[in-house]
Amino acid sequence: MVYPALYNGPVNYFARLVREKEIVLEQFDHYTKQTYRNRCRIVGPNGLLTLSIPVKRRRGGKTLHRDIRIDYDTPWNKVHWRSLVASYASSPFFEYFMDDLAVYYERNFEFLLDLNRNLMENILQQMNLEIPVKLTNRFSGFKGENDPQIYISSKIDQAVADPGFTPVEYLQVFSDRLGFQSNTSVLDLLFNEGPSALSVLQECIKT
């Protein structure tokens, strides 16, 4: 199965990734705006918060995902890191993961694909998973109704539109007043559940 390369992807994305023996990321797809390729949703003190990475792309034409460069004209990486700290500093496992994760917000990656791949590999390692992550060598195309790209989008209601995904509730930092926020970034799950995150992911996909 070929997957899009997402920025700190949602729970239903990682629930599929952890079931793979090898992960293949599409790099020859055309980049589209307003997707999880350059944004993720976390749970902040006031509710859901979307973190978006500004990118550089050619005007008037389509650009391959592999060629999308990150725009550092604004300090988005510092903003994202401050938002993660403000949202999860009081979570049970943020302190445990923060040093490893901070590295990716201190280093300036030129290409979005490289940042997303590196973050994914780090998150998998935090769950003690050694799953090889590779890139396609040509455009793989759409694989029909079971293609995970149908369901992994920031533009649809995952709980309704993804029939194979069943959200499993876990305790979130602000759930006492916000309620449970489903299918946010996997970082939310990792910071709140730590070693139990993998078990939650494994329960989310119907077999």
PyMOL commands that set and color helices and strands:
alter all, ss='L'
color gray80, all
select helices_A, chain A and resi 11-17+65-67+76-88+94-106+112-126+148-150+158-161+175-178+186-204
alter helices_A, ss='H'
color red, helices_A
select strands_A, chain A and resi 2-3+23-25+39-44+47-52+55-56+69-70+133-135
alter strands_A, ss='S'
color yellow, strands_A
deselect
rebuild
show_as cartoon
